[in-house]
Amino acid sequence: MSDLIQYGAQLDSIRLRETIAHIFKRNERIESETGQRGTPICIWGSHGLGKTTLVSEFARQHNWKLAYCAPAQFEEMGDLHGLPTRVDPDPTVVGDEYTTFLPPDWVPSEEGPGILLLDDINRADDRILRGLMQLLQNFELFSWSLPKGWQIVATANPEGGDYSVTPMDDAMLTRMLHFTMIFDVKAWAAWALEHGVDPRGIDFVLTYPETVNGIRTTPRTLTQFFEQISDIEDLRSELDLVSALAMSSLDDVTVATFVSFVNDNLSTLIGPEEILEADDFKAIAKRIDHIAKGEGDEKRVDRLATICTRLFLHLTSPRYEPDDKAHKKNLIAFLMHDTLPNDLRFSLHRDLVAAGPKLKGMLRDKKLAKLMLDGM
């Protein structure tokens, strides 16, 4: 993938969302103070990363309008600037007729805030790209203008490799702010947790993040697959069906890895709710000991890391509601469990402390504090 040409800082979905929020806020302020429009944004990235989803969800979460446009579908310039129509102000007067253009139906007509999404912009024909330059520069074409309060965001696939794209010249590139979206397993897991993706799928990706190779196995195809198996309660008993569903959207290596994941009984790793809400943590401790055993004396740190990540994401989710007594007791017991390697213990403890005072308060315990200090 090193031969691919992309632009801007490489950001995961969380950092990218924060960055475009900053740009939008500034654009809104500048427009309200001076009337000038902000600079459009172009989000680069390989297929299946969720670029379009990120923009759509941003609009929905902030209650903004969203206008979707796929320039690659345009066959002629009329699809961009609209079709002409004849206007005759006074039929009794000869010569006062003139031609105007009717905006296409994808052009927003109401004031914002809103986002005009130019999806897969560089898959459009070169002639269409040239026609978009005025829109990116002035938020208007000769036939129509974007209403107040609208932002422009484009998505693009990298140039090079096997992507069928139209290169953008410098004149067009310099009309936008550029960022490259990359896959980060923790950022994806946080998104997947919030959107109800099958927990077994989240565990799989956290355990084997290397399977997300960006070719056939992408965050998009993985999510599609996990949706298909979500109502299969026992994956091992339906392994032929599970394999067929996996092969429909994932590459062979990922399919084989997922089958091994299921056969190894890892599709039922301990969930964060089980840890926090346990009536007797000793039973959870035994399960952790079993999960952590590999072949011989090997310790499966990858499995423990998956459990730690799921626990962190659950505790830091906006939907998390703490039960101070039970959750605090079990969280401390988990962090003090002997099977947990020190680096995972310290990393999880540090991240939870940094997450805010609510979680920091759950970690107040003399024995845990001594364990942390002794291990430093």
C-alpha positions in Angstrom: 0.0 0.0 0.0 3.1 2.3 0.1 2.6 3.3 -3.6 -0.7 5.0 -2.8 -0.8 8.8 -2.9 -2.8 10.4 -0.1 -2.7 13.8 1.5 -2.7 15.3 4.9 -2.2 14.0 8.4 -3.1 10.4 9.1 -5.9 10.3 11.7 -8.1 7.6 13.2 -11.8 8.1 13.2 -11.9 9.7 16.7 -9.2 12.2 16.0 -10.6 13.0 12.5 -14.0 13.7 14.0 -12.5 16.0 16.5 -10.5 17.8 13.8 -13.4 18.4 11.4 -15.5 19.6 14.4 -12.8 22.2 15.1 -12.8 23.3 11.4 -16.6 23.5 11.2 -16.8 25.5 14.4 -14.3 28.0 13.0 -16.0 28.1 9.6 -19.3 28.9 11.3 -17.8 31.7 13.3 -16.0 33.3 10.2 -19.2 33.1 8.2 -21.3 34.7 10.9 -18.7 37.5 11.4 -17.6 38.2 7.8 -20.0 36.3 5.5 -17.0 34.5 4.0 -17.2 30.7 3.6 -14.7 28.3 5.1 -12.4 26.0 3.3 -13.9 22.6 2.2 -12.4 19.4 3.6 -11.3 16.3 1.7 -11.0 13.0 3.6 -8.7 10.5 1.9 -8.5 6.8 2.7 -8.8 3.3 1.3 -12.2 1.7 0.7 -14.3 0.4 3.5 -12.8 2.6 6.3 -16.1 4.4 7.0 -15.3 7.8 5.6 -18.9 8.4 4.4 -20.3 7.0 7.6 -18.2 9.3 9.7 -19.5 12.4 7.8 -23.1 11.1 7.9 -23.0 10.3 11.6 -21.5 13.7 12.4 -24.4 15.4 10.7 -26.9 13.3 12.5 -25.3 13.6 15.9 -25.2 17.4 15.6 -28.7 17.6 14.1 -27.3 19.1 10.9 -28.8 18.7 7.4 -27.0 16.4 5.0 -27.0 16.6 1.2 -25.4 13.7 -0.6 -23.8 13.9 -4.0 -21.8 11.2 -5.9 -20.1 13.1 -8.8 -19.0 9.8 -10.3 -22.6 9.3 -11.4 -22.6 12.5 -13.4 -22.8 11.9 -17.1 -22.8 15.5 -18.3 -22.3 19.0 -16.9 -26.0 19.5 -16.6 -26.0 17.0 -13.7 -23.8 19.5 -11.9 -25.0 22.9 -12.8 -28.6 22.0 -13.7 -30.6 22.1 -16.8 -31.7 25.3 -18.7 -35.2 26.6 -18.7 -36.7 29.6 -20.6 -38.2 32.4 -18.6 -40.7 34.9 -20.1 -41.4 37.7 -17.6 -44.1 39.3 -19.8 -45.7 37.3 -22.6 -46.9 40.6 -24.2 -43.3 41.9 -24.5 -41.1 40.5 -27.2 -37.4 40.1 -26.4 -37.5 40.1 -22.7 -37.1 36.3 -22.5 -34.0 34.8 -20.9 -32.5 31.4 -20.0 -31.9 30.3 -16.4 -30.8 27.1 -14.9 -32.7 24.9 -12.5 -30.5 23.6 -9.7 -30.3 19.7 -9.5 -32.4 18.1 -6.8 -29.3 17.2 -4.7 -28.6 20.9 -4.1 -29.8 22.1 -0.7 -32.3 24.9 -0.7 -32.7 25.6 3.0 -30.2 27.4 5.3 -27.8 25.3 7.4 -26.1 24.2 9.4 -25.6 21.4 7.0 -22.9 19.3 5.1 -22.8 18.9 1.3 -21.0 15.5 1.0 -19.2 15.0 -2.4 -18.6 11.3 -2.0 -15.7 9.6 -3.9 -15.0 12.9 -5.6 -12.0 11.6 -7.5 -13.9 8.8 -9.2 -15.7 11.5 -11.3 -14.7 12.2 -14.8 -12.0 14.9 -15.2 -14.5 17.2 -16.9 -16.8 17.0 -13.8 -13.8 17.6 -11.5 -13.0 20.8 -13.4 -16.6 21.9 -13.0 -16.5 21.4 -9.3 -13.6 23.8 -8.8 -15.8 26.9 -8.7 -18.0 25.2 -6.1 -15.0 24.3 -3.9 -13.7 27.9 -4.2 -16.8 30.0 -3.9 -19.6 27.6 -2.7 -21.5 28.3 -5.8 -21.7 27.7 -9.6 -22.9 30.1 -12.2 -26.4 28.7 -11.8 -26.8 28.2 -8.0 -25.3 28.9 -4.6 -25.1 26.9 -1.4 -27.3 28.5 1.3 -25.8 30.0 4.4 -24.4 27.6 7.0 -23.4 24.8 4.7 -20.0 23.1 4.8 -18.5 21.1 2.0 -16.8 17.7 2.6 -15.4 15.4 -0.1 -14.2 11.9 0.3 -11.5 10.3 -2.0 -9.7 7.1 -2.5 -5.9 7.2 -2.8 -4.3 7.7 -6.2 -2.2 4.8 -7.4 -2.5 1.0 -6.8 -5.6 -0.6 -8.3 -7.9 2.3 -7.6 -9.8 3.7 -10.6 -9.6 7.4 -9.8 -9.0 10.7 -11.6 -5.9 12.5 -10.4 -6.6 16.0 -9.0 -4.1 18.7 -10.0 -2.7 21.3 -7.6 -5.3 23.9 -8.5 -8.0 21.7 -7.2 -6.0 20.2 -4.3 -5.3 23.6 -2.9 -9.0 24.5 -2.6 -9.4 21.9 0.2 -8.0 20.9 3.6 -6.8 17.3 3.4 -6.7 14.5 5.9 -6.1 10.8 5.5 -8.3 8.5 7.6 -6.6 5.3 8.9 -7.8 2.2 10.7 -7.2 2.1 14.4 -8.5 -1.0 16.2 -9.5 0.8 19.4 -11.2 3.6 17.6 -13.1 1.0 15.5 -14.0 -1.0 18.6 -15.4 2.1 20.3 -17.5 2.8 17.3 -18.7 -0.8 17.1 -19.6 -0.9 20.7 -21.7 2.2 20.4 -23.5 0.8 17.3 -24.3 -2.6 18.7 -21.9 -4.7 16.6 -21.9 -8.3 17.8 -19.5 -8.5 20.8 -17.9 -11.7 19.4 -16.9 -9.7 16.3 -15.4 -6.9 18.4 -13.4 -9.5 20.4 -12.2 -11.1 17.2 -10.9 -7.8 15.7 -9.3 -6.7 18.9 -7.6 -10.1 19.2 -6.5 -10.2 15.5 -6.3 -6.6 14.3 -3.8 -7.7 11.6 -6.6 -9.4 9.7 -8.0 -6.0 8.7 -5.8 -5.8 5.6 -7.7 -3.2 3.7 -8.2 -5.4 0.6 -11.3 -7.6 1.0 -11.2 -7.5 4.8 -12.1 -3.9 5.8 -14.1 -2.4 8.7 -17.1 -2.3 6.3 -16.9 -5.9 5.3 -16.3 -7.1 8.8 -19.3 -5.2 10.1 -21.4 -6.7 7.3 -20.3 -10.2 8.3 -20.9 -9.6 12.0 -24.4 -8.4 11.2 -25.0 -11.7 9.3 -24.0 -13.9 12.3 -25.5 -11.8 15.1 -28.5 -14.0 15.4 -26.5 -17.3 15.4 -26.3 -18.0 19.1 -23.8 -20.9 18.9 -21.3 -20.3 16.2 -19.6 -23.7 16.6 -22.8 -25.6 16.0 -23.4 -23.6 12.7 -19.7 -23.4 11.6 -20.5 -24.4 7.9 -23.0 -21.5 7.7 -20.6 -19.1 9.5 -17.8 -20.1 7.1 -20.0 -19.5 4.1 -21.1 -16.1 5.4 -17.5 -15.1 6.2 -16.3 -16.2 2.7 -19.0 -13.9 1.1 -17.2 -10.8 2.3 -13.8 -11.5 3.8 -10.5 -12.9 2.4 -9.5 -16.5 2.9 -6.9 -15.8 5.7 -9.4 -13.9 7.8 -12.0 -16.6 7.3 -9.6 -19.3 8.5 -8.6 -17.1 11.4 -12.2 -16.5 12.4 -13.0 -20.3 12.2 -10.0 -20.9 14.4 -11.2 -18.2 16.8 -14.6 -20.0 17.1 -13.1 -23.5 17.4 -10.8 -22.2 20.1 -13.9 -21.1 22.1 -12.7 -17.5 22.0 -16.0 -16.3 20.6 -17.2 -16.2 24.2 -14.4 -14.2 25.8 -15.4 -12.5 29.1 -17.4 -9.4 28.5 -17.0 -6.2 30.6 -20.5 -6.5 32.0 -19.6 -10.0 33.3 -16.6 -8.6 35.1 -18.2 -5.6 36.6 -21.5 -7.2 37.7 -20.1 -10.5 39.0 -21.6 -11.6 42.3 -18.4 -13.6 43.0 -15.2 -12.5 41.3 -13.5 -15.8 42.0 -15.6 -17.5 39.3 -14.5 -14.7 36.8 -10.8 -15.1 38.0 -11.0 -18.9 37.1 -12.3 -18.1 33.6 -9.6 -15.5 33.1 -6.9 -18.0 34.1 -8.4 -20.5 31.6 -8.5 -18.0 28.8 -5.0 -16.8 29.4 -3.5 -20.4 29.0 -1.9 -21.1 25.7 0.1 -24.1 24.5 2.6 -25.3 27.1 3.6 -22.5 29.4 2.6 -19.8 26.9 0.4 -17.0 28.2 -2.1 -15.6 25.7 -1.5 -11.9 26.3 -3.5 -11.0 23.2 -6.6 -12.5 24.7 -6.1 -10.6 28.0 -5.4 -7.4 26.0 -8.7 -7.8 24.3 -10.5 -8.2 27.6 -8.8 -5.1 28.9 -9.7 -3.0 25.8 -13.3 -4.1 25.9 -13.4 -3.2 29.6 -11.9 0.3 29.0 -14.3 1.0 26.1 -17.3 0.0 28.2 -16.3 2.1 31.2 -15.6 5.2 29.0 -18.8 4.8 26.9 -21.3 7.7 27.3 -23.9 5.0 28.0 -22.1 3.5 31.0 -23.9 3.8 34.3 -21.8 2.8 37.3 -22.9 0.8 40.2 -20.3 2.3 42.6 -20.2 -0.5 45.1 -20.2 -3.7 42.9 -18.4 -2.2 39.9 -15.7 -0.6 41.9 -15.0 -3.8 43.9 -14.9 -6.0 40.7 -12.8 -3.5 38.7 -10.2 -3.4 41.5 -10.2 -7.2 41.7 -9.6 -7.5 38.0 -6.7 -5.0 38.1 -5.1 -6.9 41.0 -5.6 -10.4 39.4 -2.3 -12.3 39.3 -2.8 -13.5 35.7 -2.9 -9.9 34.3 0.6 -8.9 33.1 2.0 -5.7 34.7 2.2 -3.8 31.4 -1.5 -4.4 30.7 -2.4 -3.6 34.3 -0.5 -0.3 34.3 -1.8 0.7 30.9 -5.4 0.1 31.8 -5.0 1.8 35.1 -3.3 4.8 33.5 -6.0 5.1 30.8 -8.8 4.9 33.3 -7.3 7.6 35.5 -6.9 9.8 32.5 -10.5 9.3 31.4 -11.9 11.5 34.2 -12.8 11.9 37.9 -15.6 9.4 37.8 -13.4 6.5 36.9 -10.5 7.8 38.9 -12.7 7.6 42.0 -13.5 3.9 41.2 -9.8 3.2 41.4 -9.2 4.5 44.9 -7.9 1.5 46.9 -4.9 1.2 49.2 -3.9 -2.3 48.1 -4.2 -1.4 44.4 -2.2 1.8 44.9 0.5 -0.2 46.6 0.6 -2.7 43.8 0.9 0.1 41.3 3.7 1.7 43.2 5.6 -1.5 43.8 5.5 -2.3 40.1 7.0 1.0 39.0 
